[in-house]
Amino acid sequence: MNDSLRRFALGLYALWLLTTVLLILGKYTPFPTVPGVHDAVVFGAVILTLGGAGRLARDGYRRFVA
């Protein structure tokens, strides 16, 4: 189960990277802007930030307790 969850998370991360590239292409090149890309990039950034903050809190708690 852990491997499948990790693969799922890596797949979502790859999709977020793709939407980030599409956003940059749509903003700075003549490539057409795809609807919903900005929202997907913001949503992914929020999820990654919350996940990183949770991991820092968990690691900090473990160091505090140990």
SULNORWO-V717204 format. One record per helix or strand of 3 or more residues. SS is the DSSP state (h for helix, s for strand). FROM is the first residue (numbers start at 1). LEN is the number of residues. If there is no record, write none. Layout:
<<SS	FROM	LEN> <SS	FROM	LEN>>
This chain:
<<h	2	27> <h	37	29>>
